[in-house]
Amino acid sequence: MGSISLSSLILLLVLLCFQSIFLTVKASSDKVYIVYLGERKHDDPELVTESHSRMLTSVLGSKEEALRSIVYSYRHGFSGFAAKLSKSQAQKIAELPEVISVKPSRTGKLLTTRSWDFLGVNYFESSGLLHKANYGENIIIGVIDSGVWPESKSFSDDGYSPVPTRWKGKCVPGEAFDAHNCSRKLIGARYYTRGVAPELLQGVYLSARDSNIHGTHVASIAAGNVVPNVDVVGMPAGAARGGAPRARVAMYKACWAGGTCVEAAVIKAIDDAIHDGVDLISMSIRGLGYPLETLHAVMKGIPVILAGGNDGPTPMTVTNEVPWAITVAATTIDRSFPTAFALGDGQKLMGQSLFRNRTKNLELVAPDCSNGTLEGLKVKGKMVFCYDPFNSEGFLPTKTLPDAISAVLDKGAKGLIFAQYPFNHIEDLAPCVLARIPCILVDFEIAQRISDYLDGSRTQPVVKIMPTQYSIGREAAPRVTSFSSRGPSARQPEILKPDIAAPGNAIIGACEDKFVVLSGTSMAAPHVSAVVALLKVIHPHWSPAAIKSALVTTASVTDAHGMPLVAEGIPRKLADPFDFGGGQVNPNKAVDPGLIYDIDPRYNYGKISCNKGVSIDANCPFKFNEPLHNLNLPSIALPYLKKELIVTRTVTNVADDARAVYKAIVEAPAGVRMVVQPSTLVFDANAKVKTFNVTFTAIHRVQGIYRFGSLAWHDSAAHFVRIPIAVRTVIEDLYADTS
């Protein structure tokens, strides 16, 4: 094996605490199958195991073999089990009359504080949301992830009252983790190794202790304590905190080496969380939404918040698109790191960096950076300039930038100026910070000026770097990040996803005993989880659908300067509902939404499971292929509008004043006529619920693409209840549009 340089080793170590983690779904290599039996039959664990073993015995031939086969028994959210079976045995189990479905257990991977002030959740404002919600006091957030680092100051229990008596969870001991690691803050910790491939358990703690840092980071964003004087490399020292800093945390470790999460273990974690008494579940795990399992949590009044995925800006990549969960996209915040530098001809230019010092004139060279080896010129002791405008497709910052940094460190260069299309991933510069060399990100316009200087210089090209400045409030923010996955859903286009957007770019969170910066929809999801926790304090009786509605209908579609939100990509564009759902989450407005779109989870969501051929009950009470456009969601998606379609929605007045009059404000998608009947809704103490119809008529009779609009109800006062709308006109069923 070849030797590894010190700089490469530093890079590898740094990436353990600075990587942005992306999820993929793949077929499980083991033979664990999940057997779904519908709603729970009984609570006694012995009776549950006995009934499951009897069923397996009928197929496997002996009770001993059946008991060895069982990986997990599920009994709190639903009745079922995970077992090691051959394909033929699984088929025989599926044929039993009491079995609703059998599916193989899959695997997925994990998706990762200025952000809270940016969202208006001010810690010191006595009249603000945090104060009204008592900082999330005693709300229990169940986090299903890679574990937790209990010694982090984010999870200190100083000043906390005793654990709520309703808590029924456990602190399960394991490697480097015992009962003393749980506290009045971290009130529960479980881990799940059964059904996990042995190679995924190598080199990680066989306990709830975090080997990955992802779970620790996510939990601290949602519920971390206020930790003063946090010093993150490249940034000014300051306080770090979670959005609901007095909430309690229960960690369920179901993700192992490489951030791989085994479905059978995740389902068991959901089942335990329901039993333990969590108030909400936060899962930054990409997959198929664990539909039936998360549905059972929602049916018990537990909101489920899921990350939307990091596969953007490609359309139709959004994941976790089940309608009963809250699926979150990622946005930027208004923080930037402008760094000035001067060329030898006197030009003063600007990029972004995390460099705290200044340099003298450094020789500037422009080698071939495309292969990550910096071939073609000697770069030791020089400033490297990477720019390839004619290879932008292959010059992806997510790949080429880390390669360029690694090569710069390995070859002893004095720094890097890296040209990229607009892409926010400042944390990728962490290895440069630790090596104390300047690495500067510039756009193609600035890069072309540098290139022109290099081409025209008659003397040795040089550059001088100034210290990075720290800027807040001057950025056009929020913007949807380029990595945030986009709609529409390929599997369920009638369900508009994502639902909401929240900060997910360069977010500070805990990492073992320090704090680091990570990006991803994994970081956006716990922001929404924290807001949900605060709403549950103020509105303890709101259903998960009511909370979701409040978030979506009060979201913002403009930035901090009142301009329409922008989505990063190639190129940038005005954001639409497939980028951000209802818009950027607005916690303070969500407390008082005026009207909500509520849902009976058993009846309404049952239609979805029936449409997919699986029911929450043994018998499916609904017709297959029943249209989903009348599901009472705070959004409307019509992927196949041919001529005319009528959509029905129902709203409930939850404002303090029972008497209110709302008028419809319509922004119809281009090429579509929208008519709302009635167009005025009158509420009083005896009429808190109103139903209305929206008629959509295609007036542009061509094979169309998606167009976007909105419907808002306004009471001429504080309440503006807006839902996003996406419509695609279709003439021929076999294709979506012409190109």
DOTOR-585520 format. One record per atom (N, C-alpha, C): x negated, y negated, z negated. Coordinates in steps of 0.05 Angstrom, whole numbers, plus 5000, padded with zeros to 4 digits. Layout:
<atoms>
XYZ/...
</atoms>
This chain:
<atoms>
498350245000/500050005000/498249755000/498949555016/497449315017/497649154991/495748974987/495748804963/497848584966/498748484943/500648264943/499348024930/499647794943/498347554934/499747444909/498347274893/499547154870/501946984877/501746834899/503946664907/506346834914/505947064928/508147234935/509447354910/507747424890/508747524865/510447324851/509447074850/510946854838/513746824851/513746844878/516246814892/518147034885/517147284884/518947504877/520047474849/518447384830/519347344803/521447124801/520846914815/522646684815/525446754826/525346914847/527946984860/529747134842/528647264821/530347414802/532247224788/531346974784/533046784770/533946554788/533446574814/534246354832/535646454857/536146714859/537446804883/540446734883/541446684907/544346664910/545346934921/547147064907/547747344911/550247364929/550047524950/552247564969/553247844966/555847884971/557148144969/557648274996/557348534997/558248685020/559848925009/561549035026/563049275019/562049505036/561549725024/560649955039/561950205028/562050415044/563150665035/561450785013/562650894992/561251014970/559951274979/557451324970/556051564978/556751794959/557751734935/558551954917/561452034924/562352234909/565052344915/566952284892/567152034885/569051954864/571551844879/573851954871/576351874883/578051754861/579651554868/581451424850/584351524856/585551634836/588251744838/590251564824/592151464839/594051264829/596751394825/597751374800/600251504793/602551314787/602051054792/604150854787/603950734759/606150654748/606150514722/605450714700/604350614678/603350784657/605650944645/605051184636/607051364625/607051354594/604651334582/604451324553/601751194546/601451114520/599050974512/597051154498/597951374487/596151554472/593951654490/591351594484/589251674503/589051974506/589652124484/589452424486/591652524505/594052414503/596152494521/595552424550/594352194554/593552104581/591552304592/589452364577/587352544587/588552824592/590252904574/591553174577/593153194602/594752984608/596452994632/594752984657/592652824656/590852814680/589353074684/588453204662/587053454665/588853674674/591353674666/593253874676/593553854706/593753614716/594053574745/591653674759/589253604749/586753694762/586353994759/587254104737/587054394733/588554544755/590854444763/592454574784/590954594810/588954414814/587454414839/584654534835/583354484812/580654574808/580454854796/582654954784/582755224774/582355264745/580955084731/580555114702/580554844688/581354844663/581454594648/578654484643/576754664639/573954574635/572954424659/573454534683/572554404708/573954134711/576554134704/578153884706/576953664688/576353734663/575253534645/572553434654/570953614665/568253524675/568653344699/570753384714/571153224739/572052944733/573552894710/574652624705/572352434699/572352204713/570451994708/571651784690/573951684697/575451494680/578451564680/579751514658/582651514657/583651234653/585651164670/586750894669/589550914656/590150744636/592650774622/593950514613/592450294615/593550044604/595049884625/593849854648/595249704670/597049894686/596050134690/597550334706/596650604698/597950814707/597151084702/595551194725/593251304720/591651424741/588951504730/587151594747/584551674738/582651674762/580051674756/577951704775/576651974770/576152134791/574952394787/573052464810/571152634804/569352734824/570652964838/571152934864/572553134879/571353164906/571653404918/571053434946/573253314962/572853284988/574853165005/577353335006/576953595007/579353775008/580853774982/579353754959/580753734933/582353474931/581153264941/582653004941/585153024958/585053164980/587353194997/589553354983/588753564968/590653714953/591953554930/590353384917/591453214896/593553024908/592852914932/594652724945/597352844952/597453114955/599953244962/601753294938/600753254914/602453304890/604653094889/607053174881/609352984882/609052744864/607552754842/607352524824/605152334832/603652404852/601452234861/602352034882/601751774878/602551564897/600351534918/597851524910/595751484929/593151594918/591351674937/588651754930/586751614949/584651494938/582751354956/579951384944/577951384962/575151404952/574351144938/572751174917/571650944903/569550814920/569850554926/567850414942/565950264924/563950134937/562149954923/562149684935/561649484919/561249204928/558949094913/558348834919/556148704905/557148434895/555548314877/556248064865/555947834885/557647634883/557647394900/556047164886/554046664861/553446474842/553546214852/549943974689/552744024697/554343764700/553243774726/554543534736/557343604746/557743854753/560243934766/562643874749/562543904723/564943854706/565643554705/563543384702/564143094703/565143024730/564143144751/565043084778/567943154782/568843364768/571743444769/573443284751/572243104736/573842944717/574443064691/573043284685/573443424659/571243314640/571843084629/569842934613/569843034584/567543104574/567343214547/568143014525/567442764530/567842564508/570342404511/571942444531/574342284536/576642394518/577342234498/579342324478/582042374490/582742244512/585342284524/585342474547/583042594553/582842764576/583743054572/583443204593/584443484593/583043654572/580443634569/578943794550/580043744521/580543494515/581543434488/584343534484/586043504504/588743604503/588843904499/587044044512/586944334511/585144434489/584244254471/582544334449/580044494459/579044414482/576644524493/576844824499/579344914503/579745204509/579745374484/580045264461/579845414436/581545664436/580145894430/581346154426/582546284451/582246164474/582946304499/580746504505/581446744512/579546964517/579247004547/576846954557/576246994586/574847254589/576047434604/574847694610/573247664636/570647714635/568847684658/567947964666/568548044690/567648304701/565348244720/562948334711/560548244726/558248424719/555748314718/553348464715/552348474686/553948374667/553148374639/552648094629/551448074605/551047814592/548447824576/547147594574/544847564557/545747434531/546347584510/547747484486/546147274471/543447274473/541947074458/541946794470/543046764494/543146504506/544646304488/543746064487/545045864471/547945804480/548445874505/551145834516/553146004501/552246214487/554046394474/553646404444/552446194433/552146174404/554946134392/555246254368/557946224355/557946034331/555945864330/555845664309/558345494309/559645474286/562045304283/564545434293/564445684301/566945824311/568545944288/571145944292/572946074273/572846374277/573946534260/574046824264/575246904291/574547134300/575647244325/578747264323/580247184343/583147204341/584047484334/586047504317/586947774307/588247934329/589147804351/590347954373/588348104390/585748054385/583648174401/583448474394/583448644413/583348934409/580849054423/579048894432/576748984447/574549094430/572349184443/570149304429/567549174437/565549214420/562749154427/561249414428/560949514452/559849784456/556749764456/555449914437/552449904436/551250054460/548749984465/547250114487/544450014486/543050044508/540149974509/539749674505/538149604484/537549324477/540049164471/542149294462/544649164456/546149314434/546749184412/548249314391/550549134382/551949224361/554349084352/553648804343/551248754334/550448484324/550148284347/549948384372/549748204395/552448084402/554648204393/557248064396/557547874372/559347684376/559647474356/562447354358/562847134345/565446994347/565746844373/563646824389/563746714416/563846934437/561847114437/561847344454/563247564439/565947584442/567447754423/567648044433/566848104457/567048374467/565048424489/564148674490/562248754511/562449054516/563149124541/563349404549/561649444574/560849684579/559449744604/560350024614/559950064640/561050304653/559050424672/558050664664/556050804680/557051044694/559351154685/560351394697/561351334726/560651514744/561351474772/559451294787/557351204773/555351034786/553051204795/552151164820/549951324831/547451284813/545951494808/543551474790/541551264799/541251224825/539251024834/540050744826/542650694822/543650434815/543150374785/542450584770/542050554741/539050544735/537350544755/534450524751/533650234747/531950184727/530749924723/532649714712/534949794702/536849614690/537549704662/538549524645/539349594618/541849764619/541749994607/544150164605/545850074581/546849834584/548449704564/549749464576/551149304560/552449064570/550448834574/547848884567/545848674571/545448634601/545148384609/544948304637/542148354648/541848514669/539348544682/539148384707/541248244715/541448114741/541647814739/542447704716/542947424709/545547314721/546747454740/549247364752/551447334732/551947544716/554147534697/553747324676/551247294667/550647084647/551246804658/550346764682/550746504695/553746444699/555246634709/558046604714/559546544688/558946704667/560346664641/559746394629/557246294632/556546034620/557945804635/558445834661/559845624676/562745604666/563945834661/566745834652/567045744623/565345854605/565945814577/563445754560/561245684572/558745634557/559045394538/557745424515/557645204496/556144964508/556444734495/554844504502/552044544492/550044554510/547244584503/545744334511/544744174491/543443924498/540543974508/539443764521/536643764529/535844004546/537544084564/536844304582/534944194604/532744334608/530744254628/530744464650/531844394673/531844564696/529744464715/528044634726/525844544743/526744354765/525444124767/526143944788/528343754782/529743784759/531943614753/531543474726/532743234722/532543104696/533843274674/532643264650/533743414627/536543294620/538343464611/541043374603/542543604591/545043564584/546643764571/547943944592/548044204586/549444404603/551844504587/554044554601/556444654587/558244784607/559944954596/562045074611/564544904612/566444974628/568944814631/570844844608/570845074595/572445114571/570545204548/569045014537/566745084520/567445224494/570045204485/570845344461/572345604466/572545684491/573745934497/571946164488/573146404484/571646644477/571046794503/568846954502/568047104525/568047404519/569247554537/569047854536/567747944562/565448084560/564048164584/564548464589/565148524615/565548794624/563448844646/561348994639/559249044659/559849284676/560549214702/561149424721/559349414746/557349234745/555649184768/552749244759/551249384776/548649494768/546449404787/544549574793/542149484808/542949374835/541649154842/542249014867/544948884867/546148844844/548748724842/550948894854/550549164855/552449344866/554549414845/557049394853/559349444835/560949674845/561349884829/562750124836/565750084830/567450134850/570250074847/571550224823/570950474819/572050624797/571450484770/568950384768/568150244743/569549984741/569849834763/571249574762/574149614754/575449814765/578249864757/578449934728/576550094717/576650154689/576249904672/574449724682/574049474668/576649304667/578049294689/580649154690/582549284671/582649544671/584449694653/583849634624/581349634616/580549574589/581149284582/580649104601/581148814595/584048764589/585848904604/588748874598/589348974570/588249204562/588649304536/587549124514/585149024519/583648874498/585048614491/586548494509/587948244503/586747994515/585348024538/584247774550/586547604561/586047344563/588147164573/587847114603/585547174614/585147154643/582747324650/582547394676/580347554685/578847404708/576247374705/574647244725/572747444737/572947474764/571447674779/570047544803/567447514801/565947414824/564847644839/566647814848/565948064862/567348074889/565948114910/567248134936/568248424940/570548444952/571648714958/574248674973/576048864969/578648854981/580748754960/579748614939/581548494921/582548674899/581748934900/582849124880/585849084876/587349094898/590148984898/591949084876/592349354874/594249454854/593149414826/590549434822/589449414796/589749124785/589048924802/589448654794/592348574792/594048704808/596948644806/598048724779/597148944768/598149024742/597348824720/594948704723/594248494704/596048254707/596548164731/598347944736/601147994726/602148244729/604748314719/604948294689/602748304675/602648274646/601947994638/602047804657/601647524651/598847434650/596947594661/594147534660/593247434688/592647174691/591647074717/589047204724/588647254750/586147374760/584947174780/582447104775/581046914792/578747054806/578647034833/576747184850/575146994868/572747064873/571046914892/571846984920/571846784938/572746824966/570646944984/568146954976/566047074993/564046865004/561746965011/559546785020/558746845049/560746895066/560146965094/560846745113/561246495103/561846275121/559446175136/559845995155/562345875162/563946035183/563346295186/564846455205/567746485197/569646445216/572446485209/573146775204/575346815190/576447075184/574547245167/573047115149/571247265132/572047255103/574247105096/575047085069/575847355058/575047405033/575647665020/577347614996/578247834983/579947804959/582447644965/583847724986/586047554995/588847644986/588947804964/591547874954/593047634944/595647614947/597147364942/597447304912/597247504894/597747454866/595247354852/592947364865/590447264853/589846984863/588146844849/587246584857/584446614870/584346574896/581846614912/580446344916/577946324910/576546064908/574346034929/574445804943/572345724961/570345544946/568045494958/565845344945/565445074958/564944874941/564444604951/561844494938/561044264949/558644124938/559643934917/557743824902/558243604883/556643364892/557043134879/555842884888/553142834876/551443034877/548743014866/546743064889/544742894891/542742934912/540042864901/537942944917/535242914908/533542774930/534142524936/532742384957/529742364952/528242424972/525242414970/524142264994/522842044988/521641875009/518841985016/518141955041/515342015049/514641825072/512041775074/511041585094/509141725113/509541675139/507741785160/505341595163/503341695177/500941535181/501341285197/503441275213/503941035229/505640825215/506240875189/507640685173/510640745170/511740935185/514541005183/515141115155/517341015143/518241125118/520841275122/520841535117/523041705122/524041825096/526341975098/527642075074/528542365078/528042535059/529142805058/530042865030/530343125025/531043204998/529043414988/528343394962/526343564950/526843584920/525143734907/525043744878/522143714868/520943494877/518143444872/517843194855/516643224832/516643014812/514142834814/512242904830/509742754832/509542594858/507242474863/506642354889/504042454899/503642444925/501142544936/499642324950/497042374955/495542204973/496142295002/494842175021/495342265048/494442555052/496342715063/495842995069/495843035099/493943195109/493943255137/496443405145/497743325166/500343445175/499943615199/500743865198/500544055221/503244175227/503544265251/506144385260/505644655273/505244865257/504845135268/507545255277/507445495288/509845645295/510945775269/513245685261/514445775236/516545995240/517246055265/519546225270/519146515261/516646615259/516346895250/515546915221/515446695207/514946695178/512046745170/510246735189/507446785183/505646545187/506646325198/505146085203/502746135221/503146295242/500946355260/500346105278/497946095287/497245895308/495445675298/495545605272/493745395261/492945465233/490645365224/489845395197/491345195180/492745285159/494445105144/493445065115/491345195107/490445165079/489744875074/490844765052/490244495044/491744285060/493644365077/495044175095/498044185089/499443985099/502343965098/503544095123/505244295120/506344445143/509044325150/509444285176/511944175187/513144395205/515644485197/517044685212/519444565226/519444585253/521644465268/521844615295/524144725301/524544865326/527444805336/527844565348/530544485355/531844655376/530244805392/531344965413/531845255405/531545305379/532045565368/533745545343/535745365343/537245315319/538845565310/539745725330/541245965323/539546165307/537046195315/535346385301/533846255278/534045995276/532645845255/534445795231/535646005220/537545975199/536145915173/537045695159/535645625134/535745855113/537846015112/538046225092/535846425095/534846465120/532746655124/530046525128/529846335146/527246225154/526046055132/527645905117/526545735095/525045905074/526346115063/524746275044/522246395056/522446475081/520046585094/517846375097/518646135104/516645915108/515345845081/517045835060/515945765033/513945985024/514646235029/512946455021/510246435036/510346375061/507946355077/506246125069/507445895063/506045655053/504545715028/505945855009/504645924984/502346124988/502846315005/500946525010/498346425023/498646225041/496346125056/495045885044/496045795021/494745575007/495245305018/497545265032/498245005043/499044815020/498944555025/499444355004/502444285003/504044385021/506844325020/508244385047/510844325048/512444395071/514544175077/514844105102/517143945111/518744125130/521144195122/522744395136/525244265148/525444295175/527844175189/530044385190/532444295184/534744475185/537244315191/539244455202/541844325205/543044295177/545044115173/546044055147/546744315132/545444355110/545744605095/544844555066/546644595047/546044535020/545144785004/542544815001/541445034986/538944944972/539144734957/536744604945/535244794926/536744994914/535345174895/533345354909/533445374935/531445544949/528645424947/528445174938/525845044934/524545104908/525745274891/524745334865/521845434865/521045614884/518245704884/516345474888/517145274904/515345034908/515144874882/517344864867/517244714842/515244844822/515445114820/513645254802/510745234811/510345224837/507545194848/506644904848/508444714842/507844434840/506844324867/508144404888/507544294915/510144174926/510043974943/512443854954/513544024977/516044094976/517444224998/519944055004/520043945027/522143735034/523943835056/526543815052/528443885072/529343625087/529243645114/530043415131/531943515152/533643335162/535443415184/533943385211/535243465232/533943465258/533243185268/534742985261/534142715269/531542615257/531142655231/528642585218/526342755229/526943015234/524943195244/523943105271/525742995288/524842905314/523042665312/523542495293/521742265289/518942365281/518842565264/516242675256/514842805280/516442955296/515343085320/514242875340/515742655343/514742445361/512142325351/511942285325/509542175313/507142365318/507642625314/505442825319/504542815348/506442805366/505842805395/504342555403/504942325391/503842075400/501441975384/500742115362/498642015345/495942055357/494241845357/491541855368/489541925347/490441915322/488641985300/489842225285/488442325265/489442555251/492142495237/494242635244/496842585231/496742635201/497942455185/498042485156/500742405146/501342495121/503842425108/503342395079/504742205067/504442145038/507242195026/507442345004/509942414991/510342254966/512842144962/513642004938/515142184919/515342114894/516842284875/519842294882/521042524878/523942554883/525542384864/527542254874/529442104858/531942274852/533342214831/535742364823/538142184827/539942264845/542142084853/544842214847/546642064835/549342154830/551341954841/553342044855/555541874864/555141754891/552941794904/552441674930/552841874953/553242124946/553742334966/556642324974/557142394999/559942445009/560742714999/562042724976/562742974964/565542964952/566843194949/565843464956/565943514986/564343714995/564443825021/564644135018/566044265035/566144555035/563344655043/562144825028/559444925034/559445095059/557245105073/557145265098/557345565092/556445655068/556545935062/559346035053/561145855046/563745925035/565346065057/566446305052/567946455071/570446315079/571246345105/573546205116/575846395122/578246285122/580546425132/580746405162/582846515174/585046655161/584146945154/585847065138/585347345130/585947525154/584047695160/584447885182/586448105175/586548165148/588348385140/591148285134/591448045123/594047935116/594247645125/594547595151/594547325161/596947165151/599047295141/601347155131/600847035103/598647105091/597846995065/595546795070/596046535064/594046335069/591846355048/589446405056/587146425038/584746275050/582946165033/582946165004/585145994993/585545994966/587645834953/586745554946/584245544937/583345294924/580245284927/579045054924/576145024926/575144894900/572644964893/571444854869/568444854872/567044694856/564144684859/562744954858/561045004878/559545254879/556745224890/555844984893/553244934905/551344814885/549044944881/546944844862/548144794835/549344994823/550644974797/548745074775/548544914754/546844984731/548345184713/546945394705/548145594687/545945744672/546745904653/544846044636/543546274651/540946324645/539446544655/537646634632/538346854619/536946954596/536846724575/534346634568/534146424548/533646144560/534046124586/533645864600/536045814618/535845604634/537945524652/536845494680/538345584700/537445574728/539745474746/539145444771/541045344791/541645574810/544145634815/545045824834/547345714851/547745834875/549945754892/551445994901/554045954907/555646164917/558546124908/560446264921/563146254911/563346394884/561246554877/561146654850/561046434829/559846214836/559645984818/562245824819/563645824841/566145674844/568345804828/568546074829/570646214815/570846154785/568546154770/568846094741/569545804735/569045624754/570145354750/573145354749/574345504767/577345524767/578245684742/576745894735/577446044711/577545864686/575645684684/575645504661/578045324661/578745224685/581145054687/583645204679/583845454688/586045634681/586145664651/583845704638/583745734609/584945484595/584245244605/585245004593/588244974597/589145044621/592045034626/593645224609/592445454603/593845654586/594145554557/592345384548/592645264521/594945074521/595144904542/597244704543/599944824551/599945024568/602445144578/602245444574/602445544549/601945824543/604046014556/606345904563/608446074574/608546074605/606845924618/606745924647/605846194657/607146284679/606346534691/603746484708/602346704716/600146664734/600846524760/603246574770/604146444795/604546144790/605546074766/605945784760/603345644758/601345774745/598745654743/597445614770/597645824787/596545804814/597845574829/600445554827/601945344841/601045074832/600745044806/599844784795/597144704806/595344894809/592644834820/592844754849/594344914865/594444864894/595844614901/598144564888/599844334896/598744064887/596744064868/595643814859/592743774869/591743964886/589043944895/588643704913/586143614915/585443384930/584343454958/585243314979/584243365006/582543125015/581742954997/579942735003/577542744984/575342614992/573042624974/573142394954/571042354939/570942164918/571241874928/570841834954/571141574966/573741544982/575541734980/578041724994/578041815023/575741925032/575542015059/576342315061/577342405084/578142685087/575842875081/576443105069/574243295063/573043405088/570543465086/568943565109/568043845102/567844015122/566844295119/564144315133/562144405118/559444445130/559544685150/557944665170/557744875190/556244775214/556544915236/555144835261/557244785282/558344535285/557544295270/559344265246/558844045231/560743965210/563443895223/565543925208/568243855218/569943775195/572243655202/574243595181/575243865170/575343885144/576244135131/579244185135/579944435136/582744505139/583444725118/585944815116/586645005095/585145265096/584145345119/582545595120/579745555108/578945305104/576445245090/576845215060/579045085052/579345015023/582045075012/583845205026/586545255015/588044995011/588944954986/590344704980/588544464979/585844504974/583944294972/582144334948/580744124940/578944124917/580644124891/580044304873/581544324848/581444054833/583743974822/583943724807/585143784780/583343854760/584343954734/586243774720/585743514720/587443324705/590243314717/590543324743/593143314755/594643574752/593143794751/594444064749/596044094723/595343944703/596743964677/599743884680/600243694698/603043594702/603643594732/604243834743/604743844772/607443754781/609343724763/612043644770/613743884777/613144004800/614644244809/612644474812/613644714808/612044954813/613545154830/611945314845/612945534861/612445784845/614445874830/614146104812/614946364826/614046594816/614446854828/614947064807/616947234812/617347474796/615447684807/613347754793/611247924804/612148194812/613948314796/614848584802/616348594828/618248424832/619948444856/618448324880/617448094877/616247954901/613648074910/611748124891/609248234899/609548534907/611648654897/612148934904/612548964934/613548754947/613848764976/611248804990/609148674979/606548694992/605548974991/605649094967/604649374964/606249564981/608849524983/610449695000/609649665030/609149415038/608349375066/605749515072/604049555052/601549695056/601849995052/604350085048/604750375045/604250475017/603850294998/603350384970/605150214952/606350334932/608150194915/607150194886/607949994871/607249984843/608950194828/611050294840/612750504828/612550754846/613550974835/613451224850/615151204875/617351054874/619051024897/618950734906/618550694932/618250424943/621050314948/621950104934/624650004937/624949814961/622849764976/622949564997/622449685024/623449565044/622949655072/620049595080/618749775094/616149725105/616349505125/614149355128/613849145148/615848915143/616848885119/618548655113/616948405116/617948195129/616447945133/615547825106/613147725105/612047615081/612247315079/613247185100/613246895100/615146775080/616946935069/618746825048/617746885020/615447005017/614247024990/613746744979/614646694955/614746424944/611946314936/610146304955/607546204951/607345904955/605345774942/605045484947/603445434972/604245554994/603045525020/604745675040/604445615066/605945745087/603945805109/603846065117/602146145140/603946305159/604046205184/605646335205/603746405228/602746645229/600846715250/602146785277/604846825277/606146915302/608746765306/608546505310/610946345315/611546345345/613646475353/614346485382/616246265390/618546255377/620446045384/621245895358/622746025341/623745885317/623646085293/623045975270/622946145246/623745975222/625346085204/626245945180/624846075156/623545895141/622145985117/623545875092/623846035072/625145955047/623245935024/623545725008/621945684984/623745584961/622845644937/624245554913/622345414894/623145184883/621445034865/622944994838/621344974817/622344944790/621244684778/622944524767/622044274754/620844334727/618244284723/616944334697/616044074684/616843844695/616043584684/617543534658/616543354642/617843294616/620643184620/620943024641/623542914647/625143104664/627343204653/628943404668/630343274692/630743014691/632142874713/630042764732/630242844757/628342764777/629542794805/628642624823/629442644851/626842654868/626642854884/624342894901/625242884930/623542754947/624042744975/621842874990/622543005012/620543155028/618942965045/616343015046/614442875064/613143085081/613743065107/612843275125/610543185143/608443345145/606343315165/606343575181/607743565204/608043805220/605443875235/604844125238/602544195255/603044105284/600944035298/601343945326/602644165342/604544085359/606044275376/608244415362/608844335337/610944475321/612844265309/615444325310/617344155297/618044285270/618044115249/618744215222/621244055212/623244205203/625644075192/626144205164/626244035143/626644125116/629544075108/630944275098/633744255089/634144385062/635144245042/635643955043/632943805040/632943565049/630543395049/630243245023/632243255005/632243134979/633043334958/631543354937/632143544915/632743384890/635043434877/635843294853/635943484830/634343424809/634143604786/635343454761/636543624743/637343524717/637143754698/638243714674/637943914653/639344174660/641444164677/642944404685/642044514712/640244374726/639344464752/636344424754/634844614743/631944594742/630644734766/632244894780/631145054802/632644994827/631144944849/632344874874/630945034897/632645114916/631645264939/632045094964/630045114982/630244965007/629245135030/629945065054/629045195079/627345015096/625445135109/623844985128/624045125155/625044985175/625345105202/622945015219/621545215230/619245165247/620045225276/619645035294/620345085322/617845015339/617045215356/614845165374/615744995397/614644755399/615344575421/613144555442/610844675436/608644685455/608444975464/609745045486/610045325494/607645435509/605445455495/603045575506/601845755484/600245945493/598846115474/597045945458/597445925431/596145725416/594045825397/592645635385/590845685363/592145585337/590945625315/592145525290/592145225289/594345115281/594544825275/595444795246/594844565235/595244535206/597044295200/598444325178/600144105168/600544135138/602644005128/603244025100/606143945095/607044035072/609643945062/609343855033/610143615027/609943505000/612643414990/613043454964/615443334951/614443114933/615642874936/614742644922/617142524906/616642454881/618742344864/618442034861/616941914879/616441624879/615041534854/613841724839/612441654814/609741804815/609241964794/606642084790/606342354805/608542464814/608442744824/608542754854/606442874866/606242914895/605543204898/607543374904/607243664903/606843764932/604343814939/603643864967/602744154971/603744274992/602844544999/601644545028/599544695033/598344705060/600044895078/599844835104/601344985124/599445055147/599545295157/597945385180/599845535199/599945455224/601745575244/600245625269/600745865281/599645925307/601946015325/602245875347/604345955366/603346185384/605146365390/604446605405/606546655426/605646715450/607446795472/606947095478/604447165481/603747445486/602747565460/603747805453/603047935427/600248055427/599048105450/596648255451/594148095446/594347825446/591947665440/592847405428/591047275414/591747035398/591746785415/589646745431/589446505447/587846555472/587846365489/586246385514/583646245511/581646335525/579046205523/577546235549/
</atoms>
